[in-house]
Amino acid sequence: MMSKLKLLLRTQEKKELSTCPICQSGLEETTVVRKGIKLHGFKCKKCGEIVFPSSEVFKYEILSGKKNVREVRRVGNSIVIGLPKALAEEVGIKSGDLAYFEGKGKEIRVDIFKK
């Protein structure tokens, strides 16, 4: 009997922000350097809060070496994403398990079937 695990992958898109999440005032584009990484964000004209689109947060996580970020690679005609060992162990994925992929908009659903 196969057991089924579900993973959900989302692609990141840069979305322009228009109002401050703190005071609802207007935002202006800004550039900030954190740990040597240049990030493009938006600074509130009133309260000074700086917010970043999810694409910039994702970029920061990649460049700063976060554990659960992996580069998408091409192998032959396929695209490959390696799962961190700790994540695979946490959810019980092993070599030889089967994966079913389903795309919907900007998301990819992955169902893992254990043998």
C-alpha positions as MATLAB code, in Angstrom:
seq = 'MMSKLKLLLRTQEKKELSTCPICQSGLEETTVVRKGIKLHGFKCKKCGEIVFPSSEVFKYEILSGKKNVREVRRVGNSIVIGLPKALAEEVGIKSGDLAYFEGKGKEIRVDIFKK';
ca = [
       0.000    0.000    0.000;
       1.320    3.445   -0.895;
       1.115    6.373    1.520;
       0.844    9.866    0.102;
       2.742   13.002    1.174;
       1.959   16.435   -0.235;
       4.384   19.243   -0.992;
       3.484   22.604   -2.509;
       6.005   24.694   -4.442;
       5.274   28.300   -5.345;
       7.075   30.434   -7.875;
       8.004   33.910   -6.719;
       6.945   37.029   -8.602;
       7.916   40.626   -7.956;
       4.807   42.609   -7.147;
       4.960   46.341   -6.734;
       3.701   47.501   -3.366;
       1.640   50.685   -3.209;
       0.848   51.404    0.469;
       2.643   50.954    3.776;
       1.382   47.955    5.787;
       1.885   49.952    9.022;
       0.316   53.372    8.341;
      -1.247   52.918    4.871;
       0.719   55.898    3.450;
       2.430   55.960    0.067;
       5.706   54.192   -0.671;
       8.747   55.154   -2.717;
      11.358   52.839   -4.191;
      14.557   52.379   -2.189;
      17.654   50.212   -2.169;
      19.053   48.680    1.023;
      22.227   46.645    1.564;
      21.936   43.897    4.204;
      24.893   41.596    4.887;
      26.441   42.777    1.618;
      23.317   41.905   -0.404;
      21.646   44.706   -2.380;
      17.847   44.574   -2.015;
      15.232   46.653   -3.813;
      12.275   47.593   -1.653;
       9.861   50.361   -0.818;
      10.133   52.953    1.973;
       7.102   54.610    3.530;
       7.063   58.370    2.949;
       5.435   58.929    6.357;
       6.716   56.423    8.952;
       9.939   55.248    7.242;
       9.008   51.530    7.306;
      10.818   49.560    4.595;
       9.027   46.649    2.935;
      10.310   44.177    0.375;
       8.465   42.199   -2.307;
       8.569   38.423   -1.824;
      10.998   38.109   -4.749;
      13.560   40.230   -2.880;
      13.078   38.259    0.351;
      13.563   35.058   -1.634;
      16.711   36.501   -3.272;
      18.073   37.417    0.174;
      17.445   33.904    1.493;
      19.253   32.388   -1.489;
      22.275   34.687   -1.354;
      22.624   34.514    2.434;
      22.744   30.699    2.366;
      19.458   29.712    4.003;
      19.075   25.933    4.400;
      15.810   25.279    2.531;
      16.675   27.185   -0.635;
      17.844   25.213   -3.645;
      18.825   26.183   -7.169;
      16.676   24.865  -10.003;
      18.868   22.923  -12.439;
      18.512   21.345  -15.864;
      19.455   17.685  -16.320;
      18.908   16.573  -19.924;
      15.391   17.703  -20.844;
      14.214   17.817  -17.209;
      14.263   20.461  -14.491;
      15.578   19.196  -11.139;
      15.162   20.622   -7.630;
      17.055   18.862   -4.853;
      15.310   18.591   -1.499;
      17.371   19.335    1.594;
      18.206   16.079    3.393;
      16.636   17.248    6.665;
      13.343   18.089    4.910;
      13.255   14.751    3.068;
      13.899   12.916    6.351;
      11.279   15.019    8.181;
       8.520   13.999    5.770;
       9.866   10.505    5.098;
      10.812   10.813    1.423;
      13.286    8.163    0.275;
      15.041    7.408   -2.992;
      12.727    5.249   -5.105;
       9.485    6.897   -3.933;
       7.233    8.121   -6.756;
       6.317   11.774   -7.367;
       3.243   13.073   -9.188;
       3.372   16.716  -10.358;
       0.433   18.985  -11.132;
       0.744   22.620  -12.237;
      -1.886   25.219  -11.386;
      -1.181   28.869  -12.170;
       2.117   29.778  -10.497;
       2.097   26.761   -8.167;
       3.297   23.193   -8.542;
       1.749   20.518   -6.388;
       3.881   17.456   -5.719;
       2.316   14.304   -4.330;
       4.834   11.744   -3.060;
       3.801    8.100   -3.057;
       5.841    5.851   -0.813;
       6.466    2.323   -2.021;
];
